[in-house]
Structures are given as structure tokens and as C-alpha cells.
């Protein structure tokens, strides 16, 4: 089911979002200088921001969605292709599995 929610951020930006009522989405404030985030109890599909003339302007949603690691101030580690499990518990277990085949 689609629903609509609106809020005002600390910087005074008026934001309105349409969302499907499954899941959760954290939205970053559309004002670049503002670091506020808003939790929506659903998957956001459309977003609008009210301009100075009180007209709702559509915004692209994807750049404003905060992912789970970003929300907690984390970065997603990457592992290079040359990464080896040798010398680790996983490498030892893997080696045992290969030997027993």
C-alpha cells in the first residue's frame, strides 16, 4: 500500500515522500548543508521538496537514501582479489577439506 509522509528538517526544508509500507528507508536532508536524516517506515519511491514559492519540486530519491553502513558511520571494506586464506583458521579448514576429497 502506498502512503505519503511529510516533515520539516532542522534547516527548515519541507520534505514529502511517497513510500510502500514494507521495509525502512533513511533519507538524508535534501539541503546539501544539512546533515539531518529522517527514518521512513517503508521503501521510498518518490520525494518532493517545497521551494520558496511553496511549490513542491520532485527530487531524485536514490542519492538521498542512506545505506545501513553509512547510517552507522561505517565504510564497507573491500577485499582484493589476491587475498589469501593461507595461514588463517579459514585457510587451515579449507586446506583440510581439500585434502579429504
Buried (B, 14 or more C-beta within 10 A) or exposed (E): EEEEBEBEBEEEBBBBBBBEEEEEBBBBBBBEEBEBBBEBEBBBEBBBBBEEEEEBEEBEBEEBBBEEEBEEEEEEEEEEEEEEEEEEEEEEEEEEEEEEE
